[in-house]
């Protein structure tokens, strides 16, 4: 029992620490983007810096989501193991939020680098803008669902449609509405997750039949779930 208890503590602590480390790196990347890279990107892609604010918004969202996610592991550690239904619902919402955050972080960190390294403006930069803004909005909504569930003590676990509703609600908001944010009981701090709303040109988008994510018209498959158009 002592061994199992130690392994359980280690499991949750390591994930808390990993997200803390990721948040610190994201903060460093945000400052670098604000102070150095944004000007460079503006020159490379022939875009005014005022049109690149969606990148800063993405990094701000990443930093905040990492903060919330790390404390969900503290919440999960103290969630009674015998409450199986609540634990399953919590882990589902946490998994959805974490997956969304990883996609957003990958896009803001790795995919952006291609445009920073380009010698001349790239034709698909507007598609990248649409994708990153969309991922920012989707991730924000995933975390709002998670925080809202924690605020209410996971009371929606009794609903047979709770998981489906959560997923559908997150996806249906992918065009970017300004969220409400909230205060997570897991953190005890104000978890304001709603960043500025994004104005996307719907005439240049198509909605995935599978997950409802808004994709640029040039995309052959959904950039969120990879479902073929």
Backbone torsions as a table, in degrees:
resi	resn	phi	psi	omega
1	UNK	NA	-39.3	179.0
2	UNK	-64.0	-40.3	179.5
3	UNK	-64.4	-44.6	179.4
4	UNK	-63.2	-39.5	179.3
5	UNK	-64.0	-42.0	179.2
6	UNK	-66.3	-42.4	179.8
7	UNK	-64.0	-37.9	179.4
8	UNK	-66.5	-45.0	178.6
9	UNK	-61.1	-44.3	-179.5
10	UNK	-61.3	-41.4	179.4
11	UNK	-56.2	-51.8	-177.2
12	UNK	-72.3	-38.7	-179.1
13	UNK	-64.5	-42.1	-178.7
14	UNK	-61.9	-38.2	179.2
15	UNK	-72.5	-35.0	173.5
16	UNK	-61.3	-47.4	-177.1
17	UNK	-66.9	-37.4	179.4
18	UNK	-62.4	-43.9	179.6
19	UNK	-70.9	-31.8	174.3
20	UNK	-63.4	-44.6	178.5
21	UNK	-64.2	-41.4	179.4
22	UNK	-64.9	-35.5	178.4
23	UNK	-67.0	-41.4	179.0
24	UNK	-62.7	-41.1	178.3
25	UNK	-67.1	-40.0	179.3
26	UNK	-63.2	-37.9	176.2
27	UNK	-62.4	-41.9	178.1
28	UNK	-64.1	-42.2	178.8
29	UNK	-65.7	-37.4	177.7
30	UNK	-62.2	-46.5	-179.9
31	UNK	-64.5	-38.9	177.7
32	UNK	-63.9	-40.6	179.7
33	UNK	-65.3	-43.7	-178.2
34	UNK	-67.0	-38.9	-171.3
35	UNK	-95.0	-21.5	-175.4
36	UNK	-131.9	-58.2	-167.3
37	UNK	-70.8	-30.6	-178.0
38	UNK	-63.4	-41.3	177.9
39	UNK	-65.2	-40.5	178.1
40	UNK	-63.4	-44.6	179.7
41	UNK	-64.3	-37.6	178.3
42	UNK	-60.1	-41.5	178.8
43	UNK	-69.3	-45.9	-176.1
44	UNK	-65.4	-38.7	-175.2
45	UNK	-102.4	5.0	178.9
46	UNK	53.3	46.1	-180.0
47	UNK	-123.0	135.7	175.9
48	UNK	-65.7	147.6	-178.2
49	UNK	-59.3	-28.6	179.2
50	UNK	-63.9	-22.2	178.9
51	UNK	-90.7	1.7	-177.6
52	UNK	-111.5	12.2	-178.3
53	UNK	-64.2	-22.0	179.6
54	UNK	-62.1	-25.4	178.2
55	UNK	-73.1	-42.9	177.0
56	UNK	-63.0	-41.0	178.9
57	UNK	-61.2	-38.4	179.2
58	UNK	-64.0	-44.3	-179.2
59	UNK	-69.0	-36.8	175.2
60	UNK	-61.3	-39.3	178.6
61	UNK	-66.3	-41.1	178.9
62	UNK	-60.7	-46.7	-179.0
63	UNK	-59.9	-46.3	-178.7
64	UNK	-67.8	-41.3	-179.7
65	UNK	-66.1	-36.2	176.1
66	UNK	-63.2	-38.4	179.0
67	UNK	-63.9	-46.3	-179.8
68	UNK	-66.4	-43.6	-176.2
69	UNK	-62.0	-39.9	-178.5
70	UNK	-61.9	-37.0	-178.7
71	UNK	-78.4	-17.9	174.9
72	UNK	-67.1	-25.4	176.9
73	UNK	-72.9	-30.9	172.6
74	UNK	-67.8	-41.3	177.6
75	UNK	-60.9	-45.3	-179.4
76	UNK	-63.4	-35.0	179.9
77	UNK	-63.9	-40.2	-177.0
78	UNK	-90.0	-3.9	176.8
79	UNK	-70.9	121.5	-176.4
80	UNK	-53.8	131.6	-176.5
81	UNK	-66.3	-26.8	-177.8
82	UNK	-75.6	-13.6	177.4
83	UNK	-87.1	73.5	-171.2
84	UNK	-61.8	-42.3	-177.4
85	UNK	-64.7	-43.9	178.9
86	UNK	-64.4	-42.0	-179.5
87	UNK	-63.0	-42.6	179.6
88	UNK	-62.9	-43.6	179.2
89	UNK	-64.7	-43.9	178.6
90	UNK	-60.3	-47.4	-177.5
91	UNK	-67.0	-31.4	175.6
92	UNK	-64.5	-50.8	-179.1
93	UNK	-64.1	-40.3	178.4
94	UNK	-63.1	-42.2	179.7
95	UNK	-64.2	-41.8	177.5
96	UNK	-61.5	-46.0	-179.4
97	UNK	-64.2	-43.8	-178.0
98	UNK	-66.1	-40.8	178.5
99	UNK	-63.5	-43.4	177.2
100	UNK	-61.2	-41.2	179.6
101	UNK	-65.4	-40.6	179.2
102	UNK	-63.1	-40.1	177.7
103	UNK	-63.9	-43.6	179.2
104	UNK	-63.7	-45.2	-178.5
105	UNK	-62.8	-41.4	178.9
106	UNK	-61.5	-44.1	-178.5
107	UNK	-66.0	-45.1	-176.8
108	UNK	-71.1	-27.5	-175.9
109	UNK	-96.6	-55.5	-173.3
110	UNK	-84.1	-50.4	-174.8
111	UNK	-69.3	-32.0	178.0
112	UNK	-65.0	-31.3	-175.8
113	UNK	-59.0	-31.6	179.1
114	UNK	-58.9	-40.4	-177.7
115	UNK	-78.7	-27.8	175.3
116	UNK	-70.9	-33.0	-177.7
117	UNK	-85.3	-14.4	-176.1
118	UNK	-65.4	140.2	178.9
119	UNK	-82.3	-26.8	-179.4
120	UNK	-132.2	160.7	179.4
121	UNK	-56.6	139.2	-179.0
122	UNK	-102.3	136.8	-173.6
123	UNK	-64.3	-29.6	-175.1
124	UNK	-92.4	16.6	-178.4
125	UNK	-63.8	-34.9	178.7
126	UNK	-67.1	-33.1	174.4
127	UNK	-64.8	-39.5	176.9
128	UNK	-63.3	-41.7	178.3
129	UNK	-56.8	-47.7	-180.0
130	UNK	-62.3	-42.8	-179.3
131	UNK	-64.5	-48.3	-176.6
132	UNK	-66.3	-42.1	178.0
133	UNK	-63.2	-39.7	178.7
134	UNK	-65.6	-43.5	178.5
135	UNK	-64.2	-37.2	177.3
136	UNK	-60.6	-45.3	-179.4
137	UNK	-66.5	-44.7	-179.5
138	UNK	-62.6	-44.8	-179.8
139	UNK	-63.4	-41.5	177.7
140	UNK	-58.1	-42.6	-178.9
141	UNK	-68.9	-37.6	175.3
142	UNK	-58.5	-45.2	-177.7
143	UNK	-71.6	-32.8	175.3
144	UNK	-63.1	-40.4	176.9
145	UNK	-62.0	-43.4	-179.2
146	UNK	-64.3	-49.5	-178.9
147	UNK	-62.6	-41.0	179.9
148	UNK	-62.1	-40.3	179.1
149	UNK	-65.2	-39.8	179.1
150	UNK	-68.5	-37.0	178.2
151	UNK	-59.6	-35.9	-176.4
152	UNK	-95.8	10.7	178.3
153	UNK	69.3	27.7	179.8
154	UNK	59.1	34.3	-175.9
155	UNK	-68.1	-22.0	-179.7
156	UNK	-72.8	-1.8	-177.8
157	UNK	-61.3	-23.0	-179.3
158	UNK	-74.7	-14.6	-178.8
159	UNK	-81.5	129.8	-178.5
160	UNK	-67.8	-20.0	-178.0
161	UNK	-105.6	11.3	-172.9
162	UNK	-60.0	-43.9	-178.0
163	UNK	-69.4	-43.4	-179.4
164	UNK	-64.9	-40.4	179.6
165	UNK	-63.9	-42.4	179.4
166	UNK	-59.1	-48.1	-178.1
167	UNK	-65.6	-43.4	-178.4
168	UNK	-65.4	-42.1	179.8
169	UNK	-62.3	-42.3	-179.0
170	UNK	-62.1	-45.5	-176.1
171	UNK	-70.3	-38.0	-174.7
172	UNK	-68.4	-15.8	-179.6
173	UNK	-96.5	14.0	-169.9
174	UNK	-66.8	-12.4	177.6
175	UNK	-80.0	-6.9	170.6
176	UNK	94.7	83.1	169.6
177	UNK	-105.5	153.4	-177.7
178	UNK	-73.9	120.6	-175.6
179	UNK	-81.1	175.1	-176.2
180	UNK	-93.1	-23.6	-176.4
181	UNK	70.2	-167.8	179.4
182	UNK	172.9	-175.6	179.8
183	UNK	-120.2	113.0	-175.2
184	UNK	-82.7	132.5	176.1
185	UNK	-67.5	-22.2	179.9
186	UNK	-71.5	-24.9	-176.5
187	UNK	-107.8	-33.4	-175.0
188	UNK	77.6	5.5	-179.2
189	UNK	-118.7	165.4	179.0
190	UNK	-73.6	113.5	-176.7
191	UNK	-99.7	70.3	-180.0
192	UNK	-74.7	105.5	-174.0
193	UNK	-99.9	-13.3	-172.7
194	UNK	-85.0	111.6	175.8
195	UNK	-86.3	-176.6	179.1
196	UNK	-61.0	144.7	179.8
197	UNK	-70.9	153.7	-177.5
198	UNK	-108.8	133.3	177.2
199	UNK	-96.8	101.9	-178.8
200	UNK	-104.8	140.7	179.0
201	UNK	-78.6	104.3	-174.6
202	UNK	-66.3	-21.3	179.9
203	UNK	-68.2	-18.6	179.9
204	UNK	-103.2	17.3	-176.7
205	UNK	-124.9	155.5	167.4
206	UNK	-130.3	142.2	-175.1
207	UNK	-94.8	128.7	-179.7
208	UNK	-66.1	132.3	178.4
209	UNK	-68.4	-23.1	-175.0
210	UNK	-86.5	-47.5	-175.5
211	UNK	-122.2	-3.9	179.0
212	UNK	71.6	9.6	179.0
213	UNK	-65.0	139.2	-179.6
214	UNK	-85.6	115.7	-177.4
215	UNK	-110.0	153.7	173.6
216	UNK	-66.5	150.0	-175.9
217	UNK	-58.9	-28.0	-177.1
218	UNK	-73.7	-16.0	-177.0
219	UNK	-75.2	130.2	178.9
220	UNK	-84.0	-25.5	179.1
221	UNK	-132.9	156.3	-179.9
222	UNK	-61.8	130.7	-179.8
223	UNK	-77.6	-9.4	179.0
224	UNK	-95.8	-53.1	-174.8
225	UNK	-112.4	-2.6	178.0
226	UNK	67.5	16.8	175.8
227	UNK	-71.0	134.2	-177.8
228	UNK	-67.6	142.8	-179.5
229	UNK	-66.8	NA	NA
